Each structure stands twice: as structure tokens, then as C-alpha cells.
Amino acid sequence: MTTIRTYRVRRCTSCRLVFSVPRPTVEELDAFYSGSYFNRPEDAALGYEDYGGESWAAANARRMWRAITVWHPPLLSANPRRLLDVGAATGDFAAAAADDGWEVYGVEIADYARAQGREKGVIMTKHLHDDAGPFGLVTMWHVLEHVVDPVNCLVDARSVATPGAYLVIELPNWHSFGRILKRDRWSQLRPPEHINFFTRASLQRTASRAGWRIERSATLYPHARNRAAELWHQRRPLRATRYAAPAAVLERLGLGGYLRVVARPI
């Protein structure tokens, strides 16, 4: 596929991770995200025109705090109640946790986003190892598909987590119905923004190598479910069912668009 250049997709014969080539360097990714990624020009292909405004991405991040604690209530028992959100963007998810009394930290490579997060009261740093643990909860919302070395990222997270900590990961599901149907037209295929693509099995192997044991996993179609919820709120049940019913079936089959897991240290 072609974005800012032409890329090919490969699969590791050992761990089965799918990845794009050529691989960007750490320095190239730093430059990519530290530019206008969160407030890109209108004609740019990658990034967000307005992360906190028209894109609604920041609002979705804030809502995700409540959604994840409902999806897996044991997260609320994390001890200590210290959250590290890796790939924190403008800090909205962490800020929502702070509203519930958590001590919150965020890691974000983009200078613009870090500054926005600090304005919301989140302690923001550029690198994961800059944060002083221990943390009872570490979250990675759509992070591992972006990084050059996913194993090292998870090793760093393990180093700042308590022995009983929780790790929550969400990322695009390579084994999703959308990817299988659309193949190279799948919307998540957009390097150098997304350079790694996981299935349940490959994420399990990657997490295990880094010292994490996955305890719960699910595949989700949040966009379809959010649309169904909006239609139910508008008292349009038939249209709502047209979104909710297929999403529920695909999720049960493991074909949802996003893969979400909860892991604990080994």
C-alpha cells in the first residue's frame, strides 16, 4: 500500500506478527508524531485535523475510562491507584481517571499533545522509562501498532508496574471481519502511522516474551455499538439493531475490529 511512500506487509514465520516494511527509525517516528499529527492540515492523509475538537477523539478517550471499568471491574481494585497511560495523546483518558481519585501519569511522544495533557493536570513525560513507578494500572490504547519495538515497550511497562498490576491493551485486530473483507483496503493499514498488526495469538506471544500473562481478551466493534446506542437514544430501535446485532455476532466469533486484552505480570 502507499501512504507517504510505498510499503509492503510481511508476517514473521516465528511469532506470526504482521508488520510493514520498510521499518521507520525511532527518530523518524519522533519527527512524524512531534509535528502536526494531532492538528494536521486539512489535506494531510494521516493524523487528526483537530484531536480535541471535530474529530471527537479526545471525548472518546475520556468516555473510555468509564467503559473499561465497566467492561472489567477488577481494574478498580488496582493497588496502588496510580495509572500510567502510555500513548496518552492529550491526556483525556488519564484526566477522567483523575476525576475518580487516581494519581495519573501519561507518556506521549508528541510535544503538542504533552503540553495539552499537562494543562489537564496529567503528569506527562516523553518516554516510558521517565515515569517513576510503581503503577497499579498501565494502559495502552492503540499504541503497540505504532512502535518500532513492541516487546521492548511492554518490557518497559513491566518494569514500572507492581507485581499485581493490570495492563490493558487495545489495538486493531488483524483477524477482524473488516480486514478479511477489505484486504489491502482495510482502513487500519496506514504506515508509518500503523506498522504492526496483531492477532490474539501473536499478541499473546509478544506479551509473554515481555513478562505479561493475558487473563482476558475480546474483540470489539465499538463504532457500531456507539452508533447503535445513539439510535436507541433517538428511539429508533430497528436501525439500532442493524448495527448492534452484526457487531455482537462478529465479536463472539473473534472477528471484531479491535482486540482488547487485560494482562498481569508473570
Summary of the structure (lengths in Angstrom):
residues: 266
radius of gyration: 18.0
end to end distance: 37.8
largest distance: 50.4
contacts: 874
relative contact order: 0.14
helix: 41%
strand: 24%
